[in-house]
Amino acid sequence: MKLSLLRLPLIAALVLTGCDRVDPDSPLGKRKAIYQAMLDTKEDLGGMLRGRIPFDAEGFSTGAVKLDELSRQPWQHYPEVKEKQSDARDDVWQRQERFNEMARALEATTAELVGVTSAAPVTAEVVAPAFQRVEDACEACHKEFRAY
């Protein structure tokens, strides 16, 4: 009998854990997928600059274009009202002007990175400052608007 009573909380916890999933077709699910793709791309580019993976000028340039395209996508998936599962602070909805300003700043830095990779030669030394500005823009927005 005691063993069965001990199983109930475990089963309830497992069931509730499964309820925490985000619908991939919801605005939150779409944002999360875009942000994950941005992170993956940014990690590959950063890995090339930090020596974790070999620097490949063509691969870096392609990644910069992909990151620029991705940087323009998540904003359309912010609904008028915050979803309960969102990692964003309420400030995203309360301070829309500032949030949009930071979104445009990110877009500008990714466009600048593409511009740098469009000029020859594409070397780690040449692209590193522009890539750092992209990382700084990401971090600034996260510090201001993401709830950790």
Secondary structure by P-SEA (a helix, b strand, c coil): caaaaaaaaaaaaaaaaaacccccccaaaaaaaaaaaaaaaaaaaaaaaaccccccaaaaaaaaaaaaaaaacccccccccccccccccccccccaaaaaaaaaaaaaaaaaaaaaaaccccccccaaaaaaaaaaaaaaaaaccccc
